[in-house]
């Protein structure tokens, strides 16, 4: 009874996970994600069903009466196809793929394959490569090699008995279908897991940043707002009998309010214009957490605060794009400063976005850099991937950048 409840719970979890995957693909398709536009959804058992056409030759022989004992062949063909469909749809869910029921279905398919191929030969031998597809879809890891070789040897032996030297082709086809299917499905699963991990990392980074900022605002405004409330209550009580004291409390409220506005401006400025060193550390942590090898190089004299603020924004935007869109494994951030100018270059080895126009983030940064006398270029790198290059003169003033920051805050 306990096992039955556990099985039902696992089935509900798989169904909910499938629904979440479908909802995520629909959302990405509405957002214009190219992967979601090309594919209709997460891969499933339908991808393996067309290979059932390999059994058409045996089915044709049954219809034409060329096979002895057609009832036995027909029942075997029906049972094999039914088991194949069941295994194909269970192969894309890890828990179902590794269950005893799936393994029992594979053993039953193997027995039917050997019986049909040994009993009929000819086109019925093609059930061995088809069975290899099912085995490759289910068996993964270290067991795959011995299982694939053993299955190919079995197919070659049965094929040799029925078709002579043609059994070599059956053995080769069985081994190839087993290993290629396993490799493709394993790679597809790894890509899906990596994409899901990167999206989760991006969501967590945003959530943690929001939490940090909310804590900063709470610590900043908690005391100030409490003080304003207390003085407002005091002014309300004093107003009927002591106007001068009430006015004093109101003056204090005004002073505290102005001080709070100043502190909020400073907090927001510090939040939006973080130091370049801090942004480089955050970028390295974010890239490492996303599985992207990060290399940071710095050279030259110290930079002015306005220059650091602008370059910090570029580092944040570019590394965020690497994690969310580039699918890169390596990212280099190089900062070279001279007495005349500062150059910042960020390159990755991802899929590249050079043929597409830059997003709003890079456009906004380009406008701010242009206003400060610098420039921003983005596009395909010389060795593939994506490249963001910034040039900013050492004499860049603060006023244009500050104006851009005020426009952003507005």
Helices and strands as residue ranges (DSSP letters): H 2-30, H 34-38, H 46-49, G 50-55, H 56-64, H 70-90, H 94-97, H 100-120, G 122-126, H 127-138, H 143-163, G 164-166, H 167-239, H 243-272, H 276-289, E 293-299, H 305-321, I 322-326, E 330-337, E 341-348, H 360-371, E 375-380, E 386-393, H 398-409
